[in-house]
């Protein structure tokens, strides 16, 4: 039985590492001097941590970090010393992605969507911290100014980690509403007496919100870094197409509001029918 469980964990982890790698190549935003926003590429690893706990999640994240390091080997060429190269490997790859194991921290909570969402948030914040440390130490004087390196690193890494975190958390909550990862055999999440149509409407509303946040990220965050010099400047937000931003926000709000109202009406009618 133990061998069967180990085989299952290894198989699922291999599949999730592959899925995370594929998602990491689908970049919503690709910052010219490092860092990108993906379509929730950390989520498969967070799911593994949620299912099997911190140690196994850390191992899976570590392996994924090695895979990402192979894709980013050219970054090591910018290292100013052997120690700097080791620091890049540890901070930007191994430690940063092993942080996905923190998706297991809240796994004992009864509410799975809340547990997955909080775990995703925690994992993304810790990954951000590792990137910030790397930025103000290893990359200071290379791609980040030596003076005020910490402030610059905090701001620069936020340009891609903030939208990445929002997308990952929303995706984690959404998938936990649909799929139950808490049991050995993955199955559809247990539904209450709420009509199936209400769940579908909630799911569509979540996808619309995710699409809107992705669109806003594409419109705003690339403007915060100069593509030629790599300089970060908050004033770059002035180059944002605010008309498109406003249209995206209004359309998303209207669609989500309509879906939630329809859901409320369906749920209310269903409850009335049962009480009649």
Secondary structure, DSSP 8 states (H G I E B T S, - for coil): -HHHHHHHHHHHHHHHHHHHHHHHHSEEEE-TTS-EEESSTTHHHHHHHHHH-HHHHHHHHHHHHHHHHHHTGGGGGG-SSHHHHHHHIIIIIIHHHHGGGGGGTTTTSS-HHHHHHHHHHHHHHHHHHHHHHHHHHTSBTTTB-STTHHHHHHHHHHHHHHHHHHHHHHHHHHHHHHEE-SSSS-EE----SS-HHHHHHHHHHHHHHHHHHHHHHHHHGGGGB-TTT--B-GGGGGGS-HHHHHHHHHHHHHHHHHHHHHHHHHHHHHHHHHH-
